[in-house]
Amino acid sequence: MGDCMRLKQNLLSSGSLAWQDSSILHANWKAQGSYHPMRFVLSLRPDIHRALDPAERDQYSTEDQLQAFSTYLHETIHWWQHIGSTLGLLLTLSHPAQTHFNKERLDRIIRTAGPVKSLRKFDTTTVGSGLDPGACRDELTVVLNNWHDIEFFRELARDTQSAQRCVQDPYFESVGHSFEMAVGSVLWLLSSTIDPQMSMFPDPRKWEPEFARLRNARVTGYYFGSDVHLPPLGARALFEGQARFSQIQYLFQVSGKSLTWEQCERMGMLHGIYREAFEGFLKLTGTDWPATPADPIVGLFLLVCDLAMNPGAGFPCELVTADSFVNDVDPGMRFLRMGYWLKSEGRSLLTSVIEYSKEEYLGISNTLSAAIGCDSPEQIGKRVSDWSLQSPMQKLLAEDEDFEFEPGNLPVRVFLARFVRFQLDKQLAPHFFCWPGMCYPRPSGTASEPSSQELFRRNQALFVDRPDGDIYPALLKGKDEAALSKTFNHFYAVVAAYELTRQWISDDGPFDFDFLWLTSQYPQRDIQEWASRIFEESFNVRPGSFRIL
């Protein structure tokens, strides 16, 4: 573009965050775009959709198209964060893990106590209700503890404000226990889905003696009643900072490098949480706000975000030591440790991102990973690459190639296949996924490094809305539309079962069947009947039969 891009706020500044409260299921039509981690949908406002004709994706040239694409890039990065990073996959799969990990016990609770909602209230307020949980007390305790342990992991990793609520909850045991249970439950879910012999994934059963040792020795963070030490920010700030500064770098490039920070400020692109992680990084490293979005410190910030959200300990790599498990996995702790090291010992790296190249990414990421004693992106990529050569994963990738998945744990199969595809592509071009704003578009491609357009296309969000507001499967190149539609329908049927199970365990009051965010083509009574039937197929009881406490 020319030297003076005229920014339009309606095309740029998203008002919807990557992390929303799990109870929020209504689309935010005031937001330019969003990615919802429990719906797994990339949403854009209708006017942005209209500016982004898919037929012209590689030829966007007008100011409106380029600005609208920057918002699409921002939201696609959120998809990558949740499905392509190791932390993101743990967070994404923690939702289905809460259902699958408790399924047999939930069945026994229904057989023993009958359909009662919510189980949390059943556990705490049965006096005078005519109900006695005694006959299923053991099952109820395990279900609620398992469910809350995984829930607390999500909240602790997300941000400090959520974490403060967790530590005051009567079901909270310790940070270390929540992390152990969440990562272990996801590994159990993955293994039961494609690897029952535990030939590929780490076996969390081997961890328990070490975590028991930490509990018995009363190591801070690993026993009930322990002090809780939290980082100043978490995944929410890192996710939003990474997406927003990548978007700004893209606009800087396509504006002929004329975009200024002042323009971004005026458009509302740098308020609140969008700048929180970057300002924290500048403070940690003792550096000033940079002159332009292409400054090396911005590139280093984005690389540190990438490393912070890609731990390897326990998943996908083996757990070497339980003593540092929380610090090795928690994104805020990882971010903090890298910032401290850069200020004290690694100041030469502060100006090391110049070309935004693969060589720079690998060199800096290996140095930083070694500095904090963690698995590097190269080591993580090698581990995932080794999985892809084994028969269970090859079978799953073949399903992904045709987009025709076996029905068992279908969302888990879809997410794992997308994660492996992403990681394999990240091995080819890690700089593209770390710095997409600086690397897109780069038209040249080779067998060893596809073009940025090809990488973007191969890793686009699977489920998107359209201008009518309904959600559809993305039209993926080379995929049969009938297969896409079949997988889409099965996927969201299971997602509905997850959501109703979550409500059953934790939410007071009647079931909420508000799935109109998924489609507007059917009346509410048909949506409720559809969701009720899906729940009944899982638990042999309809939601309408539950006694509401």
C-alpha positions, 0 to 999 in steps of 0.5 A: 500500500501507499505511505499513509494507510487510512485505518478503519476501527471497524475492521481492526480492533477486536472487542472479543478476547481469546479467553471468555468465561465458559458460561458465555455462549452468545456471539458478540456481534459488536466484536470484529472477530473472536475465537471461542475455546469451548465452541472451537469456532472462528467468528468474524463480523459480517462486514469483515466477511464481505471484505474477505472474498476467499477467491481473492485471498492471495490477491488482497490489495485494497486497504479494506481487504488488508485491514480485514485480513489483519483481523482474520489473521489475529483470530487465526492465531488464536486458533493456532494457540489453542490447537497448535501449541502444547499448552493450547492443546492441553487446555482445549482437550481439558474440556473433553477430559472432564467428561471422559475421565469421569464417565463411568463414575457419572453412570454409577451416580445416576444408577445409585442416586438418580438424575440430580443437578447439580452434583456440586450442590448435591455434594454440599446442600443435601440436608432437608432435600430428601436426598442422601449422597452417602450411597455414592459418596465415594464416586461423587467425591472423585468426580467433583475432585477430578472435575475441579482439578482440571478446571483449576488448571485452566484457570491457573494457567489463564490469569492471576484473577481467575487463580485467586478464585481457585485457591479460595474454592473448597475443592482446591488442593494445590497448584501442583496437584491441579497441574498433575491431574490435568496433564495426566487426564489429557494423556489418559484421554489421548492414549485411550483414543488412539494409543491404549498400549501407551506406546507413544505418549508419556505414562502419567502413572509413573509420576505419582511416586514423585508427586507423593514425595513432594506432598509428603515433604510439604514442598511449596505448591504441592500439598494441601494448604500450601502457599500459592505463588502466581506469576503476574500474568498468564496465558490470556495476556500472552495469547492476546499480546501475541495475536495483536502484535502479530496483527500490527506487524502485518499492518506495518508491512502492508502499509509500506512500513508507515504504520505508527504506534500512535495510529494503533493507539487511536484505533484502540488496538493497544488498550488493556490486555492487548498491551499487558504482556508486552509492557510486562516484557519491556519491564522484565528486560529493562527496555524502552518502547520500540520505535516501530513494530518491526523492532527486534524487541517486538520480534523477541517478545513474540518468540518468548510468547511462543516459547511460554505457550509451548512447554514440553514437560509431561506432554509431549515429552517425558517428565524428567523431574516433578520438582519443577513441573509447575514452573516448567508448564505454567506459561506465566512462569515460563515467560517470567523466567525468560524475561529475568534471564534476558535482563541478567545474562542474555542482553545480547539477544535483545537485538538479535531478531533482525531478519525474522528468519528460521535460523534466528528462531532456532538459534534464539529458541534453543538458547532460551530453552536451555537457559530455563532448563526446558525442552526446546521447540526443536525437541518438541517437534522431533517428539511429535515427528516421531509420533507421526511415524508410528502406526496409530498416528499414521492411521489418525493422519489418514483419517485427517487427510480425508476428514473422515474420522472414526466416531470414538472420541471424535473431537479428540481425534480431530484436535490431535490430528490438527496439532500434529499437522501444525507441529510438522509444519512448524518444523518446516517454518517455525519463523512463520508461525512465530512471526506471521505478521512479518512473514505473510505473504512470502510467495516463494515456497519449496518442498522443505519450506512451503510458501506462507500462503500454503502454510496459512491455508493448511492450518486455517480454523476448521469451523467458521461462521459466515455472514448469516451468523451460523457456523459451518465447516471451513471449505478445506482444499482437497476435502470432500464437502460431504465428509466435512459436513458429516464430521462437523455434525458429529463433532458438534453433537459431542461438543453439546454433550460436553457442555451439558455434562459440564452444566450437570456437574457444576451449574445450579438451576435447570439445563441451559439449551442455548445452542443458537450460536451454532445455528439459526436454522431451527427453532429453540424447541428443536435445538433442545430436543437435539441436545437432549437426545445427544445427552441421553445417548451418553447417559441413558437419561434425558436432561428433562428427567433431572431433579434440580436442587 
